[in-house]
Amino acid sequence: MGKAWIAALWGITGALTVFLITLPISLQAHLIAGSIVVLVIILLKLFAPVGVPRLIALSLGSTIVLRYIYWRTTSTLPPISQIEDFIPGIMLYLAELYSVGMLCLSLFVVSSPAPPRTAPALTPEQLPTVDVFVPTYNEDASLLASTLAAAKAMDYPADKFTVWLLDDGGTDQKCHQDDPLGAQEAQNRRRELGELCEGLGVRYLTRRRNEHAKAGNLNNGLANSTGELVAVFDADHAPARSFLHETVGYFRQDERLFLVQTPHFFINPDPLERNLDTFDHMPSENEMFYGIIQRGLDKWDGAFFCGSAALLRREALAETNGFSGISITEDCETALELHSRGWHSVYVDKPLIAGLQPETFASFIGQRSRWAQGMYQILRFRFPPLKRGITFAQRLCYMSSMLFWFFPISRMIFLISPLFYLVFGLEIFNASGAEFLAYTSTYMLVNLLMQNYLYGRYRWPWISELYEYIQSVYLLPALLSVMMNPRKPTFKVTAKGETLTESHVSEIGKPFFILFGLMTLAAVLTVWRVINDPFTADVTAVVGGWNILNMIIAGCALGVVSERQNRRRTHRVNLFRRCEFILDDVSYPAVVEDVSIGGASVRAAGANLPQVERGKMAAIRFKPQADIEVSDLPVQIRNMKRDGNGQLFGCQFEAQVPLHHRLIADLMFANAAEWSKFQESRRYNPGVLRGTFRFLVIALYQTGRGLSYFLRLNKISRSSTGQPAAAKSS
């Protein structure tokens, strides 16, 4: 009887929804109804943001969205007989359907995400054996040293885990290649990394040939190890000491668990965050995925492997002959295959690794192109809707994650559609300016409110649109390329540890200035058409406003591709670690106040501290948390500042032996709580109005900054004698 009542309730709800969506009412009535829905959503968000009220608010918002689509479908499409209008009109309509479809999938995934988990406690006898894999291809030894040292320092019985460096840059194939210079570099790399691993107590492993990229490298690690579990860390993802204790217990709770995934936390800004100067006060792009979406996927047993910061069961991987390698995103592909075989996954929403993001805009685009192409390959070759063995909810989860990467198509259609009307005079929809404004304004406002309801603390208004725009210009051809030839893309390693020694416009930034110029021209044409064609002024004004909105986003993107100078590789983490500061063989009591991979700020006490010159060598001595000997960590003094609390020294690490890397890792990666604290400091919801105003201010400033970079770059180029030029302004 209970199921019958539930079914009846769902039927009544569905019938009522269809009635509201299709109800023929006047524009004034639609605006009133839309305003009421907006007010109800705001009130529910303020006073009852969780539970059933949250679902009611999202349902009301969905009704307005679906009513807009009903209006677009039944009243606005150009007739097929006018083919020049119909083709761009139907392109825009399909792009809107895609956006609404993605909204529906998102609502399913994240409307009620899983709550945070607490790690199960295990006795020492219950602890499983673990092999820790750090795959590498072309990363520097200094970067690898930090990750390996942090992995070796994890708080876990030494006889129960082994750290492996899986080196694909020193394979037999590379060491014996025809190019003598390349062969010598590979041989030197193998020797250097072998010595580093020996000094750190880590196993070095390479293979004969570079086959199947990262998946093949990981599978070679599986073939040469025996641990019950396998931890995977990218070369620039250093784990906290607590990583294994926070993850291994889940495998004892569920014998069919194949994956425990943790978030990717980054200690440096991506190009957008660096160039817009938002890293310290705005949530990072990845926090929406790791803070909300993965928790939503976890509720439906759909959290998937993200390539790093994860622990996997060897027994499960044995069923699939290791990591899958058909696509260039072996992580998600492997998870889909194991989910289809009845294995489960868990997501732990706690930052337990600290990684590096691409520094340059070009590297950022290269990374995202690989993700987009890989997800399309999985969709093409694995096709989750018809994949046997996964639940209906899991199908929706995987489709949400894969179809998301089609956003470049819809984003570029939204960008150029106003130009069809303003520049070429094409009637891409049949509606008056009042109708278009009434339906579109309520649809957009409700959409913004729903996004803010779902992701408010993790993604601010209009930031998603900016991220999608800056990627779409280059991801669109990458996506079309893999659609035409799904087997063409190959795995390309993302550049890591880059620095920018001078400010400049990105080498791939020119298309953004061209697009901004086209939108500026369309804005001028808007004014011209309103003046010279008053009979269509209402429609022209509305479409011109749409173009202005695109222009604001495009102007902000000019700041994103105008690269700021950045010599510091990583964000500094606050710390309070007592130590001794050794200067000229004299020891002074001190405290390490903050630390990065490259250096630390040390406050030394004492009235008799001498004045020292920049570049002088000193040392730090402290008691490590890991089981390693106390030793002096050499540093070079880069700057000094005296105040009432002593003297603050800005120090650069000068690691000379493997032990020094372990000491740096002990400072930098010992306490993951600092990473959580930093994330929480950025996670607050500015709201739709304040967030929109803040975005407008940022966009106006960045438009000016981007144009100044571009003009100065051209000025320097014209005055140079053929040498590459770069803008010096920041």
Summary of the structure (lengths in Angstrom):
residues: 730
radius of gyration: 28.0
end to end distance: 68.8
largest distance: 89.8
contacts: 2462
relative contact order: 0.11
helix: 54%
strand: 14%
